[in-house]
Amino acid sequence: LDVTQKTLLKPAHLKRIKNIKGPIARFIYHIADYAIYSNRKRGLDGAPMHDPLAAAIAVYPEIGKYENLCLGVVTKGKKRGKVIVQDGEPNIKFCKKVNTESFFELFIENLKKIAS
């Protein structure tokens, strides 16, 4: 979520989506427009791209910067369920940073392909 909270769909992206023809693009446009509007009420300058960014990183890993970490989960007490970094052999590749510009180019170009 740290990375996706920084990858915000903004009105400038929305303008580009609005120019894509077809029912799928129109549907995405309306969802995105509402997401930007509702997130503005929460003080965000756009809509976080949680799921689209996760999918994009899986297909285009080169848009991210990663660190190998050993993560665990607290199983007892008040912090039960919390994910923590712990000592040990790395068991996950953690995405620390994303090239946001590249992500949105890929997102919009792939939307154009799907819409056509």
C-alpha positions in Angstrom: 0.0 0.0 0.0 2.9 2.4 0.5 3.6 2.3 -3.2 0.0 2.3 -4.4 -0.9 5.2 -2.2 1.8 7.3 -4.0 0.5 6.1 -7.5 -2.5 8.4 -7.8 -4.8 8.5 -10.8 -5.2 12.3 -11.4 -7.5 14.4 -13.5 -4.8 14.7 -16.2 -4.9 10.9 -16.6 -8.7 11.0 -16.7 -8.6 13.4 -19.7 -6.5 10.9 -21.6 -8.9 8.0 -20.7 -11.9 10.1 -21.7 -10.4 10.3 -25.3 -10.4 6.5 -25.7 -13.4 5.2 -27.6 -15.6 2.2 -26.7 -17.8 1.0 -23.8 -15.0 -0.5 -21.8 -13.0 2.8 -21.8 -16.2 4.8 -20.9 -16.9 2.4 -18.0 -13.3 2.8 -16.7 -13.6 6.6 -17.2 -16.7 6.8 -15.0 -15.2 4.6 -12.3 -12.0 6.6 -12.3 -13.9 9.9 -12.2 -15.9 8.8 -9.2 -12.8 7.4 -7.5 -11.0 10.7 -7.9 -14.0 12.6 -6.6 -14.5 10.4 -3.6 -10.8 10.3 -2.7 -10.7 14.1 -2.9 -13.2 14.1 0.1 -10.6 12.1 2.0 -7.9 14.7 1.3 -6.1 12.8 -1.6 -5.1 14.5 -4.8 -6.3 11.5 -6.9 -7.3 7.8 -6.7 -4.7 5.2 -5.5 -4.2 2.5 -8.1 -4.0 -0.5 -5.7 -5.1 -3.4 -8.0 -4.0 -2.0 -11.4 -0.5 -1.3 -10.0 -0.2 -4.8 -8.5 -1.2 -6.4 -11.8 1.2 -4.1 -13.7 4.2 -5.0 -11.5 3.4 -8.7 -12.0 3.5 -8.2 -15.8 6.1 -5.4 -16.1 8.4 -5.8 -13.1 10.9 -3.4 -14.6 8.7 -0.4 -13.5 9.5 -1.1 -9.8 12.5 -1.0 -7.5 12.7 -3.9 -5.1 14.3 -5.0 -1.8 14.5 -8.6 -0.6 13.1 -8.9 2.9 12.2 -11.5 5.5 8.6 -10.9 6.5 6.6 -12.5 9.2 3.2 -12.2 10.8 2.6 -11.5 14.5 0.4 -14.4 15.7 -0.3 -13.4 19.4 -1.2 -10.3 21.4 -2.6 -7.0 20.5 -0.6 -6.8 17.2 -1.9 -10.2 16.0 -2.1 -10.2 12.2 0.5 -7.4 11.7 3.1 -8.0 9.0 6.6 -7.3 10.3 10.2 -7.3 8.9 12.2 -9.8 10.8 15.7 -11.3 10.8 16.2 -14.3 8.6 16.4 -15.5 5.0 14.6 -13.2 2.6 11.2 -14.6 1.7 9.7 -11.8 -0.3 10.6 -9.3 -3.0 9.2 -6.0 -1.6 8.4 -3.2 -4.1 9.8 0.0 -2.6 9.3 2.4 -5.5 7.5 2.6 -8.8 8.1 4.6 -11.9 4.7 6.2 -11.8 5.0 7.8 -15.2 5.9 4.5 -16.8 3.0 2.8 -15.0 0.4 5.3 -16.3 1.7 5.0 -19.8 1.4 1.3 -19.7 -2.1 1.5 -18.0 -3.4 3.9 -20.7 -1.8 2.1 -23.6 -3.2 -1.3 -22.4 -6.6 0.3 -21.9 -6.5 1.5 -25.5 -5.7 -2.1 -26.7 -8.5 -3.6 -24.6 -11.0 -1.0 -25.7 -10.3 -1.6 -29.4 
